[in-house]
Amino acid sequence: MKTRVHMVIYLLVAAVTSCIMEDDSNCPKGKFLHFKTVNPKYRFEEVVESVDLYVYRQDGSLTGKYHYSKESLEASGFEAYLPQQPVGDYTVVALVNRNEANYNVSQDSNMKGMSTNIITVPNDTVNVRPADLYHACKPISFVTSSQQKDTMFLVKNTNNVTVTLEFAGWGKDAPPPSDVKYGVFLTGSNGTYNYENRPSGNTRITYMPYKQEESSVVCEYRMTTMRLWRNSDLMVYVVEKRPGKPPVKRIGLVLTDELAKIIDSNGIKRYDTDEKLALEDEFYLKFMFDGPLLVGFELNGWFLIKPDVSL
């Protein structure tokens, strides 16, 4: 069934690209959707692998689902063609790069029940780097004209978090004892979103590093989490592990609370609103230790604890 839908869309795209704009009498009626990313670091044309569109009537019922491959989008100038619907108002939800290995969409037959969630392994854990997911939701209208266009603005729903631990010494300018190991992970209730891209789940997800490099002097851990919003509860934990003893939490902080503290040289807070957070998707945390003591904390290049101030 999906192959047949793909073929229909491909044939419609071919018809659209071959019709003459000066005389659109032979052009198929419908709507052409253009996409732009909210984060200016990315261009839709460069990041897209697939697009899934969900079209809802005013009463919230689903009237159609459409899937577009990267190849079909390239053929249409990276615009998605929606076949003509009965004249009226609708809502379109777009998910870009939603693959079945990383994300699940459920209850999409009704707009208000629709949810998108990240797929976890046992114990509600994510230990891989999922595909970068983008989301958009927009009211649209179908009219009788054959040439209709709209632009959808995509919010990136995945953030990359890199945590670095630096050790200056352990009593006498030495690295930590060989039996001391560290672990880093994230936890938060940010794994499920509704059609408006608002968090809608309360299951706490644990994000484990998908890549880590450890030495006696510097340790680096890379994780990918779902998007942040101003009052999100995403926690960053650093734990210390010794043989025969339970892990001890050395650091536990709410990432968005720390981001909200960052003020630039003009006195402007860099990350204190959802709109500002939507413009950033890379977060770098560096914790500096002098022996067992945390003496410095840097977040995205901004010192929240200066390394020359002991705690």
C-alpha positions in Angstrom: 0.0 0.0 0.0 2.8 2.4 0.9 4.5 1.7 -2.4 1.4 2.5 -4.3 1.0 5.8 -2.4 4.7 6.7 -3.2 4.0 6.0 -6.9 0.9 8.2 -6.9 2.9 11.1 -5.3 5.8 10.6 -7.7 3.4 10.8 -10.7 1.8 13.9 -9.3 5.2 15.5 -8.8 6.2 14.7 -12.3 3.0 16.4 -13.5 3.6 19.4 -11.4 7.1 19.9 -12.6 6.2 19.5 -16.2 3.2 21.9 -16.4 3.7 25.4 -17.8 3.4 28.1 -15.2 2.1 30.6 -17.7 -0.8 28.3 -18.5 -1.7 26.2 -15.4 -4.9 24.8 -16.8 -3.2 21.4 -17.0 -1.6 21.6 -13.6 -3.0 19.4 -10.8 -4.9 21.3 -8.2 -3.5 21.1 -4.7 -1.0 22.8 -2.4 2.7 23.0 -2.5 4.5 23.1 0.9 7.9 24.7 1.3 10.0 24.0 4.4 12.4 26.2 6.4 14.3 25.3 9.6 13.9 27.7 12.5 17.6 27.0 13.5 19.6 29.0 10.8 22.5 26.5 11.1 20.5 24.1 8.9 18.9 24.1 5.5 16.0 21.8 4.9 17.4 20.7 1.6 20.6 19.5 3.3 19.2 17.7 6.3 16.0 16.1 4.9 15.8 12.3 4.4 12.0 12.0 4.4 8.9 13.9 5.2 5.6 12.6 6.7 2.6 14.8 6.5 -0.7 14.4 8.5 -3.6 16.4 7.3 -6.5 17.0 9.7 -10.0 18.5 9.2 -11.3 21.2 11.5 -13.0 18.6 13.7 -9.6 17.0 14.2 -10.2 13.9 12.1 -7.5 12.6 9.8 -8.1 13.1 6.1 -4.8 12.0 4.7 -1.2 10.8 5.4 1.5 11.4 2.8 5.1 10.2 2.8 7.8 11.7 0.7 11.3 10.3 0.2 14.3 12.5 -0.3 14.4 11.5 -4.0 10.8 12.6 -4.6 11.4 15.9 -2.9 14.5 16.6 -5.0 12.4 16.0 -8.1 9.9 18.6 -7.0 12.4 21.3 -6.0 12.1 20.2 -2.3 8.5 21.1 -2.1 5.9 18.6 -1.0 2.8 18.4 -3.1 -0.5 17.9 -1.3 -3.4 16.8 -3.5 -6.5 19.1 -3.5 -8.8 18.7 -0.6 -12.4 20.0 -0.4 -12.3 23.8 0.0 -11.9 24.7 3.7 -9.5 24.9 6.6 -7.2 22.2 7.8 -4.2 21.6 10.0 -1.0 19.9 8.7 1.6 18.3 11.0 5.0 17.6 9.4 7.6 15.2 10.7 10.9 15.3 9.0 13.3 12.3 9.2 10.9 10.2 11.3 12.2 6.7 10.9 10.6 3.6 12.5 13.9 2.6 14.2 14.0 5.7 16.4 10.5 7.2 16.6 6.9 6.0 16.9 3.7 7.9 16.0 0.5 6.7 17.7 -3.2 7.6 17.7 -2.8 9.8 14.6 -6.4 9.2 13.5 -7.3 12.2 15.6 -5.2 15.4 15.8 -5.5 15.9 19.6 -4.6 12.3 20.3 -1.6 12.2 18.0 1.8 11.7 19.7 5.3 11.2 18.6 7.8 9.5 21.0 11.3 8.3 20.9 11.8 4.5 21.0 13.6 3.2 24.1 15.2 -0.1 25.1 14.3 -1.7 28.4 14.2 0.5 31.5 13.1 3.5 29.3 16.7 4.0 28.1 18.1 5.5 24.9 21.7 4.5 24.2 22.0 5.3 20.4 22.2 8.5 18.4 18.7 8.8 16.9 18.1 10.5 13.6 17.6 14.3 13.8 13.9 14.8 13.9 12.1 18.1 12.9 8.5 19.1 13.5 6.1 21.7 12.2 2.4 22.3 12.6 0.4 24.8 10.6 -3.2 25.7 9.8 -3.7 25.8 6.1 -6.6 26.5 3.7 -7.5 24.9 0.4 -9.2 27.1 -2.2 -10.2 26.5 -5.8 -7.0 27.9 -7.4 -4.6 25.3 -8.7 -1.5 27.3 -7.6 -1.4 27.3 -3.8 1.7 27.5 -1.6 2.5 27.6 2.1 5.7 27.5 4.1 6.1 25.4 7.2 8.8 26.3 9.8 10.6 23.3 11.3 11.8 23.0 14.9 14.6 20.6 15.5 13.5 18.1 18.1 16.9 16.5 18.9 19.7 18.1 20.9 23.3 16.9 21.2 24.9 17.1 24.7 28.6 16.6 25.2 30.0 16.4 28.8 33.7 16.7 29.4 35.4 15.9 32.7 38.9 17.4 33.3 41.1 16.3 36.2 43.9 18.6 37.3 45.2 16.5 40.1 44.3 14.3 43.0 46.1 15.6 46.0 49.6 15.8 44.5 49.1 16.8 40.9 48.2 13.2 39.9 45.1 11.8 38.1 42.3 10.1 40.1 43.1 6.7 41.6 42.9 3.9 39.1 39.9 2.3 40.9 37.8 5.5 40.6 35.6 5.5 37.5 33.0 8.0 36.3 29.7 7.8 34.5 27.6 10.5 32.8 23.9 10.3 31.8 20.8 12.4 31.2 17.3 11.9 32.5 14.1 13.8 31.6 10.4 13.5 30.8 10.9 14.8 27.3 10.4 11.7 25.1 6.8 12.3 23.9 5.2 15.3 22.0 1.7 16.1 20.8 0.7 17.5 17.4 1.7 21.0 18.5 5.1 19.8 19.5 4.4 20.3 23.2 5.7 17.7 25.7 2.9 15.3 26.6 4.4 12.3 28.3 5.5 11.8 31.9 7.7 8.8 31.5 11.3 9.6 32.6 13.8 8.7 29.9 17.4 7.9 30.6 19.8 9.0 27.8 23.1 7.1 28.0 26.3 8.0 26.0 26.4 6.6 22.5 30.1 7.5 22.4 32.6 8.0 25.2 36.3 8.5 25.4 38.0 8.1 28.8 41.5 8.7 30.1 43.1 9.5 33.5 43.1 13.2 32.6 40.1 13.9 30.4 36.8 12.0 29.8 34.2 12.9 27.2 30.7 11.6 26.8 28.3 12.3 23.9 24.5 11.9 24.1 21.5 12.9 22.1 18.3 13.9 23.8 14.9 15.1 22.7 14.3 18.8 22.6 14.5 21.2 25.5 11.9 23.8 26.6 12.3 26.4 29.3 10.8 24.5 32.2 11.9 21.1 31.1 13.3 18.7 33.8 16.2 17.3 31.8 18.9 16.4 34.4 22.7 16.0 33.8 24.3 13.5 36.2 27.9 12.7 36.9 28.5 9.7 39.1 31.6 8.3 40.7 32.1 4.6 40.8 34.4 2.5 43.0 34.7 -1.2 43.2 32.4 -2.8 45.7 30.5 0.4 46.4 27.3 1.8 44.9 27.7 4.8 42.5 27.8 8.2 44.2 26.2 11.1 42.4 28.8 13.8 42.3 26.9 16.3 40.1 23.2 16.7 39.4 21.8 19.7 37.6 18.8 20.8 35.5 20.2 21.8 32.2 17.7 24.5 31.3 18.1 26.1 34.7 21.9 26.4 34.1 21.4 27.7 30.5 19.0 30.4 31.8 21.8 31.8 34.0 24.0 32.6 31.0 24.1 36.4 30.3 26.2 37.8 27.4 28.3 40.9 27.4 25.2 43.1 26.6 23.4 41.8 29.7 21.0 39.7 27.6 20.1 36.1 28.7 21.0 33.7 26.0 18.7 30.8 26.6 15.8 31.9 28.9 12.9 31.3 26.4 11.6 28.5 24.3 12.3 30.6 21.2 15.9 31.0 22.1 16.4 27.4 22.9 14.9 26.5 19.5 17.9 28.3 17.9 20.4 26.0 19.7 20.9 22.3 19.5 24.5 21.7 20.6 25.3 21.9 24.3 28.8 21.5 25.7 29.3 21.0 29.5 32.8 20.9 31.0 33.4 20.1 34.6 36.9 20.8 36.0 38.1 18.9 39.1 41.1 19.5 41.3 41.5 16.2 43.0 38.0 15.2 44.3 36.8 18.9 44.3 34.8 20.5 41.5 36.5 23.8 40.9 35.1 24.9 37.5 32.0 24.5 35.3 31.7 25.8 31.8 28.6 25.6 29.6 28.7 26.4 25.9 31.9 28.4 26.5 30.5 30.4 29.4 31.9 30.0 32.9 29.2 29.4 35.5 31.9 28.4 38.0 35.4 29.9 37.3 38.2 27.4 37.6 40.1 29.6 40.0 37.3 29.5 42.5 37.2 26.4 44.7 33.8 25.2 46.0 
